[in-house]
Amino acid sequence: MGPNIAGSLDAAMVCVIAFVTFFAGLVWHLRSEDKREGYPLERQGADGRLHYVEGFPAVPAPKYFRRPHDRGIAQAPRAERPDPVVDYDNLPSPGFPIRPGDDPLMQGIGAAAYTRDREDKPDLDVAGEPKIIPLNDSHEYYVPEGDPDPRGWPLYSADNECVGTVDDLWFNRAEFFLRYYEFTLEGEEGKRLAPAFFIETRPKERIVRATTLVAKDLRRVPPRKHTEFISMQEEDRLNGFFAGGIVYSAGAYKDAIAKSRASDFRPLQKS
């Protein structure tokens, strides 16, 4: 007769086996679900061709989600078109950073990269209205008394040059915080937006300053695409442009910025 396996089991051993089985299944499930974004991986082989890698476990079957406010059905994982990459001669082997282009801020490379597949529609709240709205058109909202209101203040670049004027403030009404400064450039038409995370307000000098872009790059901020809202695609583009300035624009002026004083600011010259 064979060994009596069942006879050696007790309640504790059954619980251990059940826990290990459950935990292994949980790890399998979570590892499969986290492959709904970014998989399969693209890897360039020695022959120069792209190979798709799924790993273990494989990419799960698609799930479908009905989106609110008549925005259709979303699929995960979803097919994504590859982002265009600037072609250079003698690129390093796979695994090395791609060398930025001649104008990385406009090309969206490296630190200035952004997601091109975001929808050209506004982010909506639970009521189906745009979350991010301008303060000038929203009379039920206001800047609290005692807080600085930078509307009408001059806008300075990271190298301390006055380039325009702040006209409006865009805020997230679902979470009540400032998101963008709307400004006009001196001598230029159209409104532009600057992410609040890359802007500092100086109430004593009554100025607003972009911390990552020097004047020549701040004047190249893409103008607004839509007059009544800011789209999710435009938000990614703007944040990539200003974030890229940390590396590609203001880096050469780091020491000058650290030593800047209020007297360094040059007033806006009216023509």
C-alpha positions in Angstrom: 0.0 0.0 0.0 1.1 3.6 -0.7 1.7 6.3 1.9 -1.4 7.7 3.6 -1.1 11.3 2.3 -4.6 12.3 3.4 -4.0 11.1 6.9 -1.0 13.5 7.3 -3.1 16.6 6.5 -4.5 18.7 9.2 -6.4 22.0 9.3 -3.2 24.1 9.4 -1.7 22.3 6.3 -5.0 22.8 4.4 -4.9 26.5 5.2 -1.3 26.8 4.0 -2.1 25.0 0.7 -5.1 27.1 0.2 -3.2 30.3 0.9 -0.3 29.4 -1.4 -2.7 28.5 -4.2 -4.7 31.7 -3.8 -1.6 33.9 -3.6 -0.1 32.2 -6.8 -3.4 32.9 -8.6 -3.5 36.5 -7.4 0.1 37.1 -8.6 -0.8 35.6 -12.0 -3.9 37.7 -12.2 -2.2 41.0 -11.3 0.8 40.3 -13.5 -1.6 39.7 -16.4 -3.7 42.8 -15.7 -0.7 45.2 -15.5 0.0 44.3 -19.1 -3.0 46.2 -20.3 -0.8 49.2 -20.8 2.5 49.2 -22.7 2.5 45.7 -24.0 3.6 43.9 -26.0 7.1 45.5 -25.7 9.0 46.5 -28.9 12.6 45.4 -29.1 14.9 46.1 -32.0 17.0 43.0 -32.8 20.5 42.8 -34.2 19.0 42.6 -37.7 17.4 46.0 -37.2 13.8 44.6 -37.2 11.3 45.2 -34.4 10.3 42.2 -32.3 7.3 42.1 -30.0 7.8 40.6 -26.5 4.9 39.7 -24.2 6.8 37.8 -21.5 5.1 35.5 -19.0 2.1 35.5 -18.6 0.9 36.6 -22.0 -1.0 39.8 -22.7 -4.6 39.2 -21.5 -7.7 39.3 -23.7 -9.1 42.8 -24.3 -11.7 44.3 -21.9 -14.2 46.9 -23.0 -15.4 49.9 -21.1 -18.4 52.0 -21.9 -17.3 55.6 -21.3 -19.7 58.2 -20.0 -21.0 61.4 -21.8 -21.2 59.6 -25.2 -17.5 59.2 -25.6 -17.7 55.7 -27.0 -16.1 52.4 -25.9 -12.5 52.1 -24.6 -10.5 48.9 -25.0 -7.6 47.7 -22.9 -5.1 46.7 -24.0 -5.5 48.9 -27.1 -3.7 49.1 -30.3 -1.3 52.1 -30.3 0.4 53.7 -33.3 4.2 54.1 -32.7 5.4 57.6 -32.0 7.5 59.1 -34.8 11.2 59.3 -33.9 13.6 61.7 -35.6 15.9 59.6 -37.8 19.7 60.2 -37.3 22.7 58.6 -38.8 24.9 56.5 -36.6 22.3 56.1 -33.7 23.8 54.2 -30.8 22.7 50.6 -30.2 19.4 49.9 -28.5 19.4 50.7 -24.8 21.1 54.1 -25.2 19.2 57.4 -25.0 18.1 58.9 -28.3 20.0 62.1 -29.1 17.7 65.1 -29.1 16.9 66.8 -32.4 17.8 70.2 -33.6 14.8 71.6 -31.8 13.7 69.1 -29.1 11.1 71.5 -27.6 9.1 71.6 -30.8 9.8 68.0 -31.8 8.8 66.7 -28.4 11.9 64.6 -27.7 13.4 63.5 -24.4 12.5 65.8 -21.5 10.0 67.6 -23.8 8.2 64.4 -24.8 4.5 64.2 -24.6 1.7 61.7 -25.5 0.3 62.3 -29.0 -2.6 59.9 -28.7 -4.6 61.9 -26.1 -8.0 63.0 -27.3 -8.4 66.5 -28.7 -11.3 67.0 -26.3 -11.5 68.5 -22.8 -11.4 66.4 -19.6 -14.9 66.3 -18.2 -16.3 66.3 -14.7 -19.2 64.0 -13.5 -21.7 66.4 -15.0 -20.1 66.2 -18.4 -18.8 69.7 -18.3 -15.1 70.7 -18.9 -13.1 70.5 -15.7 -10.6 73.2 -16.5 -12.3 76.6 -17.1 -11.2 80.3 -17.3 -11.8 82.5 -14.3 -12.8 85.5 -16.4 -15.8 83.6 -17.8 -16.8 82.0 -14.4 -18.3 84.7 -12.3 -19.3 82.3 -9.5 -15.6 81.8 -8.8 -13.1 84.3 -7.5 -9.7 84.8 -6.1 -10.0 85.0 -2.2 -9.3 88.4 -0.6 -5.7 88.5 0.5 -4.4 86.1 -2.2 -2.5 87.6 -5.1 -4.5 88.0 -8.3 -1.8 88.1 -11.2 -4.2 89.1 -13.9 -2.8 92.2 -15.6 0.7 91.5 -14.3 3.7 91.3 -16.7 5.1 87.9 -17.5 8.9 87.4 -17.4 11.0 84.6 -18.8 13.6 82.5 -16.9 16.3 84.9 -18.1 14.4 87.8 -16.7 13.0 89.4 -19.8 9.5 90.7 -19.9 7.6 89.1 -22.8 3.9 89.7 -22.2 1.0 90.0 -19.8 -1.1 87.6 -17.8 -4.8 87.9 -18.9 -6.6 85.1 -17.2 -6.4 82.1 -14.8 -7.6 78.6 -15.7 -8.5 76.3 -12.8 -9.8 72.9 -12.1 -13.3 73.4 -10.8 -13.7 69.8 -9.8 -10.7 70.0 -7.4 -10.4 73.8 -6.9 -6.7 74.4 -7.8 -5.0 76.6 -10.4 -3.8 74.8 -13.5 -2.8 77.4 -16.2 -2.0 81.0 -16.6 -3.3 82.5 -19.8 -1.1 85.2 -21.3 -0.5 87.3 -24.5 2.9 87.9 -25.9 4.0 91.4 -26.8 3.5 92.0 -30.5 1.9 88.6 -31.1 -1.7 87.6 -31.7 -3.6 84.9 -29.9 -3.7 83.6 -26.4 -1.3 81.1 -24.8 -1.3 79.0 -21.7 1.4 78.2 -19.2 1.1 75.3 -16.7 1.0 76.7 -13.1 3.6 74.1 -12.0 6.2 75.9 -14.1 5.2 79.5 -13.1 6.0 81.5 -10.0 4.1 84.5 -8.8 6.0 87.3 -7.0 3.5 89.5 -5.3 6.0 92.0 -4.0 7.2 92.8 -7.5 3.8 92.2 -9.0 5.2 90.0 -11.7 4.8 86.4 -12.9 7.8 84.4 -14.1 8.1 81.3 -16.2 10.8 79.2 -14.5 11.9 76.9 -17.3 11.8 78.8 -20.5 14.1 81.7 -21.6 12.5 84.5 -23.6 13.2 83.1 -27.1 11.5 79.8 -26.2 8.7 81.3 -24.2 7.7 83.3 -27.3 7.4 80.0 -29.1 4.8 78.4 -26.8 2.1 76.9 -29.1 -1.0 79.1 -29.2 -4.3 77.8 -28.0 -6.0 75.3 -30.3 -9.5 76.0 -29.0 -11.1 79.2 -27.8 -13.6 77.6 -25.4 -11.6 74.9 -23.7 -8.3 73.2 -23.4 -8.1 69.6 -24.6 -6.3 66.7 -23.0 -4.0 66.5 -26.0 -3.1 70.2 -25.7 -2.4 69.8 -22.0 0.1 67.1 -22.6 1.8 69.2 -25.3 2.1 72.3 -23.1 3.4 70.4 -20.1 6.0 68.6 -22.2 7.1 71.9 -23.7 7.6 73.6 -20.4 9.1 70.6 -18.7 11.6 70.2 -21.6 12.7 73.8 -20.9 14.4 72.5 -17.7 16.9 70.7 -19.9 16.8 72.4 -23.3 16.1 76.1 -22.5 17.0 77.4 -19.0 19.9 75.1 -18.2 22.5 77.5 -19.6 21.0 80.3 -17.5 21.0 78.3 -14.2 23.5 80.5 -12.4 22.0 83.7 -13.7 18.5 82.7 -12.5 19.8 81.8 -9.0 21.3 85.3 -8.7 18.3 87.1 -10.1 17.0 90.1 -8.2 13.9 92.3 -8.6 16.1 95.1 -10.1 17.2 92.7 -12.9 13.7 92.8 -14.5 13.4 95.0 -17.5 10.0 96.7 -17.9 7.9 96.0 -20.9 8.5 98.6 -23.6 5.4 99.8 -25.3 5.6 100.6 -29.0 
